Amino acid sequence: MSGAEPRATPDAAPESGLAAVERLLAGLPGIVGVKAVGRGVLERVAAEEGRYEKSAFLPLKNEGVRQVLERQAAVALLKDRNFREPPAPTVYLVERIREGAPAGGAVLEADGARYRILGEEVLAARRPYAEKTLFLADSFVLFPDRRASPGTPSFFLVPPLDFAELTERQDELGIRRVISISPSSQSDVILREACGYPADPGFATLLVGFDWAAGAAGAAGG
């Protein structure tokens, strides 16, 4: 056996442990649907995100989806407008920082790489901005003075985010490596159909992935 992290196998998750996670999630303000999703659904979402990346007008990389696929369990949430704001932007415009190059300024780390943040989703908690900005509609802001050079390739990056309500109770729940991601509109449709969620545009989906802590499976299985 190699030392690599196990790949997602939600269908084999400890039933009692998964039920505890689902109960906690279902009780959060703004969450109107909670359903565990199996590997087949996650692979369909990952494939759809891959197609979306290739068809996007500007280069796009959904790192979060790839990392959810590597977790042992995943839950699809349906949220309404009463759910809290995300802890950080769900999408960034970035340029990769070469290994050994000085970073400086706002830096994002994802999957072992460092990126200079050139723009980000607008969140109320991060405003007002203390530097020069350019707004794309009301939902995305650019920081033009951060660009290293016009010749440096830039692209949109969707990183995994923390899900504090689970992370803060991960020892109690017997879980670890908690992440959440916001899927694209195409993947949102896949999740709604798989989970029986309504197509109401007033709702949105989230994917939450996690691993079971060592010994959790045995404890949950009795």
C-alpha positions, 0 to 999 in steps of 0.5 A: 500500500502507498502512503497516498490519501484514500480516494472518496468512498462516501457509500462506505462511510460509517452510518452513525458518523455520517448521520451525526454530520448530516444532523449538524448540517441540517440544523444550520441557519439557511440550510434547507437540504442535506444529502450524502453523495456517492462517488458516481455523483462526484465523478460526474461533477468533476467531469462537468467541471472539467468541461466547464474549465475548457469552455470558459472564456478565460482560463479556469481551474476548479481545484476545490472539486478535485480535492473533494473527489479525494475525500472519503465522504461528501455531502451536498447541501442546498442553501438559501439566502439566510446561509452565512457568507463564505469565510473567503472568496469562492473564486479568485483571479490569480497568477502563479508565483514561480518557485523561489520568487519573492511573493509580496502582497496578497498570496493564496496557497492551494495544492502546494502552489502559491498564487498572487491574487489579482482579483476576487469575489466581492464579500461584504466582510472584506470591504472597503478595499484599501488599494486601487480597485476595478469592479466587474459588475458588483460581484468581482473586484480587480486589483490592477496594481498587483500584476507582476507583468502583462506577460505573466499568465493569469487565470480564475481559481476556485479553491477549497474553503474551510467549513467552520461548523464542521471543523470546530467539531471535527474531534467530536464527529470523528472527521478531519480534512474538512473542505467545502466548494461552490460548484459551477451552474452546470454541476449545480444541476447535477447535484440537484437532480441526484439529490432530488433538490428543487430547481428554484433559483433562490437556492444554491448548492454546496459540496462539503467533503471530509475524511474519517479520523483514524479509528472512526470507522471501527468505532461507528461500526460497533 
